[in-house]
Amino acid sequence: MKLDLIDREVLYTYVKYVVDGLCDYQDVILGVFLVVIVLKALRYAFAGSVPRITVELDEDEAEDEIKRRKFDPKDFDTRSKTTIRCWDPSTMDFLGNAKVTSPDEVRDAVKRARKAQETWKSSTFEQRKYLMRIMLRYIVENQETIARVAVRESGKTVVDAAFGEILVTCEKLKWLAEEGEQWLQPENRTTGTLMMMKRVRVEYQPFGVIGAIVPWNYPFHNVFNPLSACLFSGNAIVIKVSEYSSWSVKFFKKVIQASLKAANAPLDLVQFVTGFGETGNALVTSGADKIIFVGSPGIGIKVMEAAAKRLTPVVLELGGKDPFVVCNDVDVDAVVQTACRGVFQNMGQNCAGPERFFVMESVYDEFCKKAESIISRLYQGPPLA
């Protein structure tokens, strides 16, 4: 297929996504920006010899509309030792069950990842770049499928999936393949007069096995974000997804396994575990060499406490109450669109979404009136219908 034909197909896809969800002029500007960035990623993905991988899709991954029995949230049991119920929150369609990973199975997953990492830590940057480009090409060529899975898992709109799941993941993979190597090169340091007989330099070594506990709000990006950085830096990773986004793991597994195979990388480099708090705690205490957690401050404290017993390094990204300040010299027309987008983007489940508004008295009435005008035009409904 010629590149210019693919460009037109991608351009059409993204313009359609944006036009379908138009509510103000900012959508048009953001849509154009989105198309430019994705097309750049597309051209980069096809630079050189990058294989095209294929993944066999299940019906619920391939079709916009499916016929399933409805799920009653009362049946969702966070105390279950065996089963996680999965459903589409926008339609309540029951999507099936996911298995709860036991603590012993979590430890086995870490062991498998560690064995694979012993080989991968010696991989060249060229092989790691190759892996990033393989994943990037798949994402660019299968945007509709990825968006569908993210929408069905979380209930977000297709536009939100295009921006918050696909675009950001493409940009990160592209950056790693283009820029990542230079930031992992050894660096010389000055020694000072007293140690002038010494030579000092910093070398970056892989940690080993990274454990990542990620939330449900961006099911695709929240998996590929830590995964891509870990693999590029020579690590293996064990990912515990949210109990509210366990259905999509089967799709992610297929994509990642096909990518690893095409790059001639160990297939056990990436492991998934699913479950509730017990599974997450098992991962933190499993002997993983570093833990990444994204979630609430309350659970973040528990993660840090459990990791501290082994002095395991942790990276925490915790929720807060983001303030949005509207000053009295503001152009209300210009800022109110941004304010509403910030509140309602991805149904408000966004790490940078404003949750508290401080509006100066002189512009308060105007701001509220114009915000109400925008909000009154929003409506709820199944995004894939």
N, C-alpha and C positions, 0 to 999 in steps of 0.2 A: 504494500500500500504506500502511495506517495505521501510525503510529509504534508504537502499543501492540502491534500484531501482530508487528512487527519485533522489538520488545523481547523478546517471549516466545520468538521463534525463537532470538535470540542467547542469552537466558538458558538455554534448553534445551541449546543447543550447548555452552556452557561448563560447565554442570553435568555434562553427559554426559562431557566431557573429563576433568573432575576426578574424578568418581565412578569412571570406568573405571580410573583409576590410583591409587585410594585405598590408602594403606598406613598412615596414622596421622592423628590429629586435626588436625595442622597443614595437611594437604591441604584439609580442609574449610574452615578459616579462610582460607587463601590463595585457595581457590576463590570464596568469597563476596566477598572483596576484589577479585578479578579481575573478577567479574561487575559489581560496582558501578562500577569504573573504566571498563570497556568500554561499559557502558550510557551513562555520562556522555559518552564520546567519540562514541557513536552519536547522541545527541541533538544534540551540537554539530555533527556532520558534516552533519546535515540542516537546520541553521539557515539560513534564507535560501534562495536559489536555487542549489543545488549540483548540477551535472549528474551523472547516473549513467553511468559508462563501462562498456563491455563488452569483454571480451578473449576471442578464440577460443582454446580450449584444445586441446592435443594429447592423445592418449590417455594418455601417461604423466603428464600434469598433471591429468587429469580422473578417472582411475580409481585406486582403492586397490590393486587387484591387477592386475598385467600379466604377460604371458607373454613372457619374453625369454631368450635364451641366457645362460649364466653367464659371468662375466668372470674371467680368471686375472690376478691382480695382477702376475704376472711380465711381462705384456705392457705394463705401464705404463712408458713410456720418457721420462724427464725430459730426455733429450738430443734428442728429436725436434724438428725444425725446422718441422713442418707440422701435427702432430696431437696432441690431448689425448684420451686414453681416459676415458670417464665411466661410472661404475657406482654402483649403490645399495649402500652398504657393509653394510647390514643383511641383504640378500638375495643380493648379488653379481650382481644382474641387470644386464646390459650396457645402458646408456642411450644409447649412440652416441658420436660423436666431436665434439669442438669444434676449431675452427681455431686454430692458433698465430698470433698477430698479430706480424708482422715489425716490426723497428725503424722502417722507413720508414712502415709503416701506422700505427704509434703516433704518429709525428710528424704524419701527415695527420689523425689523429683530434684531436690537440691544435689543429691549425689550424682544423678545422671548428668545434670548440668555441669557439675564440677569436672567430671571426666571429659566431657566434650570441650570444656574451656582449656584443659591442659593442651589440647591440640591447637585450638583457635588463638590462644595468646601469642603464638609464634607466627600467625598469619601476616602477610604483607599488607601494607596500606592499599596496594593495588587491588588485592582480593577483597578487602573491606569496601573500597569504593565501588567495586563491581557489584557487590551485594546491595549497596544502597541504590545503585542505578537500576538493578533488577526490580527491586520493590517499587521504585519510583515509576518505572515504565508500567508495571501492573496497575498502579493506582490511577495514573493518567488515562489509561485505556479502559478502565473499568469503574469510572466515576459514578455511573448510574447505579451499579450494583452496590458499591460501598455506601452511597447516600441512602439507598433503600434499607440496607441493614441497619445503619445508624438511626434512621427515622423509626423503623419498626421496633428497635430496642429501646429507644428513649422517648419517642413521641414528639421530637422536634420537627420543624419544617424542613423541606428539602433545601431551601436557601441556607438555613442554619447549618445543615450538614455540609453543604458546599463550602461555606466559609470556615466553619469551626472544626471540621473534620478533615476534609480533603486538601484545601488550600494550604493550611498550616503544616500538615504532614509533608506535602510535596516540597514546601520551602525548606523544611528542616533536613529532609533527605538530600535535597540539592545542595544545601550549605555544607553538610558533612562531606559529600563527595568532592566538592570544590575547595573547601576551606579547612576541613577538619584536621588534615594531616599536619599542617604547619603549627597547630596549637598543641600537638603532642610530641613535638621534636625536643630533644635535649636542649637545655638552656644553660649557658655559662653564667657564673656569678663571680663577683669580685670577692677577694679574700680578706682584704685589710692588711695593714702593715705587719702586724704580729704573726700573721699566717701566710706571709708572702711566699713561703716555700711550698705551699699547697696549691692544688688546683681544685676548684669547686664547680660542680654543675648539677643541675636538676634533671633527673630522668623520670619520665612518666611510665609507670608500670600498671598493668591491669589489676583491679582489685581481686577478681576471681568470679564469684557468683553474686549477682545483685538480686535482692528480693524487692519487688515493687508491689505495693498495695494501692490500687487505683480506683477512682469513683466511677459512677455510671453516667455522668452528665455528657461526656464526649467519649462514647465507648470505643470508637476506632482510634481517635487521636491519643487517648489516654493509654492505649496499649503501645502504639507505634512510637510515641514520644520517648519513653524511657528505653524501649527496645532498640531503637536506632542508635542512640548515643552509647548504650552498653555494648552493642555488637561492634560498633566502629572503634571503640577503645579497647577491644580485645577481651571483653567480658562475656559471660553467659548470664542469662536472666531467668528468674522464676517469677511469674506475674500472677498475683491474686486479684481477680476482677471483683467488682461489687456483686453482691447477691441479686442486685436489681439489673445487672447487665451480663448475665451468665449465658444467655441464649446465643449471643453473637460469637462466643469463643470458638464454636465449631467452624465458623467461617474464617476467623482470623487464623486458626491453626492451619487450615488448608493453604491459605495464602503464604504464611510464613514458612511452612514446610516445603512448599514448591520453590520458594525463593532461595532457601538454604540449599536445597538440592541442586538448583541451577548454578549456584555459586560454588558448588563443591565444598560446602561448609558442613560441619557436623550437625546432624539433624536434631540432636538433643540440646543444642545451645539455648533453645527457647522452650520453657516449660510453662504450662498453665495449671493453676489450681483454683478451684471454686468452692465456695462455702460461706460460712458466717464467721463470727468472731473467733471461734476456736481454730479455724483454718488460718486466719490471719495471724493469730498468736503463734501458731506452729511455725509459720514462715519466719516471723521475727526471731524466734528462738532456735531456728533450724541449723544454725551455723553458717548462714549466708554471710558474706564478707561486708556487705553494706545494705542498708534498707532505705527504700524510698517510700514515703507515705504521702498521699494526697487525700485530705478529708477534714473532719471537724477537729477543733482544738481538744475536745474531750478525749477522743480516740487517739489523737496525736500524743497526748500525755502518756496514755497507756503504752503506745508503741515505744516511746522513748524510755519509759521505765523498764519494759521488758528487754530492750536492746542494751540498756546500761549494765545489766547483769553480766553480759559478755563483752562489754566495751565495744559493741558493734556500732560503727558510724551510722548516723541517720541523716536523711534529708527530709524535712517536713514542709509541706505546703498546706497551710491550714486556712480555713474559712474565717471571715470577719464580717464587719458591718461597714461596707465601703460608703463614705460620704460623698455627696455631690453638692458643691457649693455654687450657687447662682448669685453673682454680684450685681450691684445696682447699675453698673455701666454696660451690662451685657446686651448683645443683640438677641432678643428673646426668640425671634424666628429662627435664628441660626442654631441656638443651643437646645431648643425644645425637641427637635428631631433626634439629636444625639442622646438627650436624656431618656426619651421613650425607647429608643433602640437599646440603650444600656439596660433598662429595666426589663424589657420583654424579650430581648434576644435569647434564644435557646430556653424560652419559658422562664427567664430569670436565673436559670441555673448556670451561672457564668462566674468564673473566679474574679472578674473585674466588673461585675454588674453592680451598679449603685443600689444601695438599700436604704439610705437615709438622705433626705434632701434638705438643705439649708438655703432658703430663698430670701433674699433681702426684701424688706417690706415694700419698697417702692416699685418692685417688679412682680410682687407675689401674685396679684390678681391676674395680670396679663399672662404670666407663666402658667398658672393653673387653668385658665380658660383655653389656652392654645394646646396644652397637654391633653385636656379633656376632649378637644376636637379630634386629636389623633387617636386617642385611646378608644373613643366611641366607634371608630371604624374598624377596630380589630375584632376578629371573631375566632371561635374555636371550631375544630373539626379534624377528622382524620386526614393527615397530610398526604397519604398515598391514595386517597379515594378519587 
